[in-house]
Amino acid sequence: MDDRFERAKALFFAALARQQAGDLAEAERQYRSSLELVPGRASTLINLAAVQLLLARPRDALASADAALAAEADSADALLHRATALAELGRPDEALAAFERLLAIDPRHAAAWSGRGSLLREMNRLDDAARAFREALRHGADADLHAFFLASVEPTRTPPSAPRDYVANLFDGYADQFDEHLVGQLRYQAHRRLIDGLVAVDAGPYDSALDLGCGTGLCGPLVRSMARRLTGVDVSTRMLDRARELGVYDRLAHADIVEYLGRDDERHDLVLAADVFIYVGDLAPVFAALERIMARGVFCFTVETLAGDGGEFALLPSLRYAHSTSYLTRLAVEHGFEVVATTQAPVREDQRHAVEGLYVYLRRIESASAPAPRPLDGMGA
């Protein structure tokens, strides 16, 4: 028995090292091998559940967490993984009960308050979500991230953009399933609509195209024939790995798009951003940078439209930004762009409901004699 335990222990620590190195498949294999030698060990099952959540397999994670709880009924980590798995499986009432059971055991568990807040936000219980996020902050949760979460559910100072690490981690974990989930399940169509509209406005050719927030490269093949040089920028390394596999980009840069634009010295005559500004509220730095690096050409992008008198931009409970047409018009005027065309059309589905967006096509004004920019109307050119 001692020999089996020592071998199981060695496999556990080998798995832990692979988990920390990001080799999740091998970590899972070694945790399972450890459990074959010493079944039912709570610590091994807890780590296995964590890995399975990272592998986007919540059903397996739930089974592992439940097995851990059978061995150690009040394990906070097992309860956290159980609640997270249930939330990802679309079982909100059970997930909420699991979070509440955990918080009854440890009322200062920041991750539990954070998970509870995210679940309540998705259930549209915004006041309760705000209280949970404030508790998470009070107990040491990441300040920038939870200020962002809090701003999405209650009137407060709107942060200028989503935290970089939040976006990077979101899409690093999403990369392997991104195209299938976004296009297949959410019926995402912003990339095709944006490029179709660009062809109608100006099919080029362009000397240098810049694909902001390129992701896995959905726009790349559509715009490749229009540009002599194509550069993609994204904050997610795993998304860039997928884009690199396409072989259509001349250059791929790992960077936050606002930071990249602030230091970019290359001239571009086509800049596109499909479904990217939902993570950037304050677009003034983007327009200022493009005024500098675009002497001519087209800037096209999508936004979710901010209705009513919501101001310039707002962070929605969906954790996405929406922008007002008056704000976009002002930025275009201030930074030397004229509106060529706008179209209002869906960008994706959310809970089987179409999410309406605005497709905007701006042309860089090359001289003072160019016509004055017209306002955006969201109704198509």
N, C-alpha and C positions, 0 to 999 in steps of 0.2 A: 504493500500500500504506500509506503514511504517513497519508493522509487517512482510509482505512478504520480504521486503528488509533486515530486520534484520535477518530473518531466512536464506535468501540466503547468507548473509554475514557470518553467523556462519558456514554454510556448506562450503563456500569458504575457510575459515581458517582451518576447519577440514580437507578438501581435501589437502590443502597446507601442513599440518602436516604429512598426510599419504604419500604425494609425497616425502617429505624430509626424511621420514623413509624408503622409498623404497617400500611401499605397493601401487604399481601403479594401480592395478585393483580397489582397494577401493577408491583411489584418483580420478580416472576417474568417478566412480559411484557418488561420492559426488559432483564433479564439474557439472555433468549432472543434479543432483538434484537441485543444486543452480541455474542453467540456466532455469530449469522448473519454478522457482519462479520469476526470473528476466531474461527473455530472452535477448539475444543479448549483454550482458555485455562484453566489449572487454577484460578486465583483466581476466575474468573467461575463455573465449574462448582461450586466449593466453596460459594460463596454461594447459588447456585441450589439446591443440595441442602439447605442450611440452611432456605431459604424453604419448600421442598417438605415438609420435616419439620414445620414450623410449620403448614402447610396440611393436615396429616394425610394426606399422600400419600407414604407410605414407599417404595412401588414406584418412583415417579418419582425420589425422592431417592436410592435405591440406584443407579439408572441414571446419575444425574448424578455421584454419588461415584465410581462405577467409571470413568466417563470422565475424571474429574479424576486418578484414580490411574494411568490409562494415560498421562497427560501428566507426572505427578509421583509416582513410585511410593511415595515415603516421606512423603507429605504427611500430617501428623498430623491436620489438620482433616478431610481427605477420609476417612481411616480412621475417625475418630470418627463422622462422618455415616454411613459405611457400616455400622459396627457398630450404631448406633442404629436405622437403617432395618431391618436384619436382625432385631433384637430385636422391633421393632414388627410385623414381618411374621410373627412366630411361628417364626423359624428360630434357636433359641437356640444350637445348637452352632456354627453359622457366625458368629453374632454374638460369641460368646465367643472364637473364634479371631481375629476382627478386633480385639477389644479387646486380646488378648494380643500380637498383632503390633504394635499401636500402643505398648503398654507396653514392648515390647522396644526400640523406637526411642527412646521417652522415658519412662523409669520414674517420672518425677516429674509425669506428666500427671494432674492432679487429676480432671478431667472423665472421663478414661478409667477411673480407679479407681472413681469414682462410678457410671458406667454399668455397669462390670463387677459392682460390688456389687449394683446393682439387678437385674441379670440373674440372678445367683446366688441372690438372695433369692427371685425368682420361680420358680427351679428347686428351691427348698427346700434349697439347700446353705447353711444358715444360718451355720455356722462360717466357711466361705470368704467369705461375704458380709460378715460382721463384720470380717474381716481387710482386705477391700477398702475398706470404709468408713473404717476406721482409717487406712489409707494415704491415702485422699482427704483426710481431716482433716489428716494430717501434711504434705500438700503444698499446703495452703491452700484447700481447699474450704470452702464456707459452713458455719460452725461450728454454728449452730442447726439447719439443715436436716439435716446429717449426724449430729448427735447424735440427732435424731429417727429417721433411718434406722437408726442403730446400735441404738437402743433397741428397734426392731422385731425384731431378730434375735438379741439376747443379753440375759441378765438384767442389768439396770442400773436406774438411776433412771428411772422412767417420766415423760416430760414431761407437763405438765398438758393440753396440746392440741397439735394439729398447727400448725406455723409458719404464720402468716397468709399470707405470700407464697406458700408452697407450695400452699395451698388455692386462693388467688386465681388463680395461674397455671395450676393444674390445670384449673379450671373455665372460665377465660377461653379456654383452648385447646380445651375440650370443648364449648363452648356450642352451636356450629352443629350438631353431631351428637348432642347430649345426649339429646333425647327419643327419637330413632330408635334409638340404641344402647342406652340404658338400658331403655326399655320394650320395644322390638322384639327386641333380641338378648339382653339380660340378664333379660328377663321381670320387670322391676321392677314391684312391685305395692304397695309400702308406702303410697303416697299414697292409693290407693283403699281398701285395707284399713283404714287409719287413720281415714279419714272415714266409712266404713261403720260402723265401731265407734263413732265419735262420735255418729252419728245414732241408733244403738241406745241409747246412754247418755243423751244430751241433745242434741236437735236445735235447741236455742235457742228463739227468736232471741237473738243476742248483740249487745251494743252495739258492741263493738270487738274484732276478731280480729287477732292478731299471728302471722304466718307466719314462723317463724324458719328461716333458710337456705332461702328460698323458691325459689332456683334459677330455672328457666325458668317457674315458676308452675304446676307440675302440680297442686298442691293448690288453687290459687286458684279455678278454675271450680267445683270440687266444694264449696267452703265459702262461696262468694259469697252464695248465697241465705239462708244462716244468719246472716249478720252485717250490721249496718247500716254498719259501717266496716271495711275490710280493709287492713292494712299488711303489706308484705313487706320482709324484711331479708336481704341477702346480701352476701358479701365480693367476689363476682365482678361486675364492671361489665358484662361481656358477657352473663352470665346474666340480669342485671336488664334489659338491653335486650330480651331475648327475652320476659321476663315483662311488660314494659311494652306489648308488642305485643298482648297478650291483652285489655287494657282492662278488667280486672276489679279491679285494686288501686286503692284511693283514694290510697295513698302507697307509694312504694318508697324504701328507704334503703340506701345503700351503706356497709356497716359490718361489722366482726367482730361476731358476735351477742353475745358476752360483753361487749364494750365497749359495744355499743348498749344492752343491758339495764342496764348500770351507770349510764348517764346518762339513760335514758328516764324521763320524768315523766308520760307518758300512762297512764291506767288502762285495763286490758284485762280482759275477762271470758272470753276464749278465747285460749289460746296453744297453737300446734301446732308440732311439729318432726318432720318425716318424714325419716328416714334422715340426720339432721344430726349427732347426737351420736357418730357413728362418727369424727368429726374433733375431738371435745371429750372428753377423758378426765375431768378434774375438773369435775363438774357442780355442786359446792357454790356457786360464784358465780352460776350460773343460777338455782338454787332460791332463793338469798338475794334476788336481784333480783326474782323473781316474787312472793315473799312481800310485797315492798314495793309492787309495782304492780298486784297482783291482790287486791282486797278480796273477790271472789267469783268463781265461774265454774270453768272446766275447763281443765286443762293436760294435753294428750295428746301422746305422742311414741313413737318407736321406738328401740330399742337392739339391738345384737347382744349376746347373753347370754354372760357369762363363766362358764364351767363350773368345777366343783370348788372348790378352796380358793385361787383365784387372787387373792384380795384384793378391793379395791374396784373397780378398773378396770385394764385392761392394754392395751398396744399390741401388736397382733398382727402377724405377718409380712406380712399383707395391707396394712399401713399404716393399718388401721382399729382403733378402740378397741372393746373389749367391756366391759360393766358387769355387776357382780353384782347379783342381786335384793336381797340384804341391804343393799347400799350404797344402792340406790334407795329401799328401805323406810326406812332411817335418815334420808335426806334429806327424804323426804316428812313423816315424823314431826317432824323438827326445824323444818321451815318451814311448818307449818300446812296440810298437805294430807292428805286421806283417799283411799284407794284405792277407786275405784268399779269398775273392771274391768281385767283383764289378759288378753291372749291371746297364745299362742305360735304363730307362723306364719312362712312364708318372707317375706323382703323382696325378694330378687333371686336370680339364679343366678351362680355363679362357677365357671368351668371345667365348666359344665353340671351342677353340683351346687347344690342349693338351699341358700341361706344363711338359717338360722333366725334370727328376731328376736323380740323381746318388744314387744308393743303395750300401752302403759300409759295408763290414763285416771285422772287425779287430779282431785279437786274441792277447791277452796279452802274450808277450814273457816272459817265466818263468826263463830263464837262459841265460847266455852270449853265450852259445853254440848254441842257436837257430838260424835258418837261417836268413839272412839279409832280411829286408822287401823289397818287390818288389814294384815298383811304381804303382799308380792307373792309369788305362787306360780307365775306363768308358765303357768297352766293354764286361763285363761279364767274370767270371772265367772259 
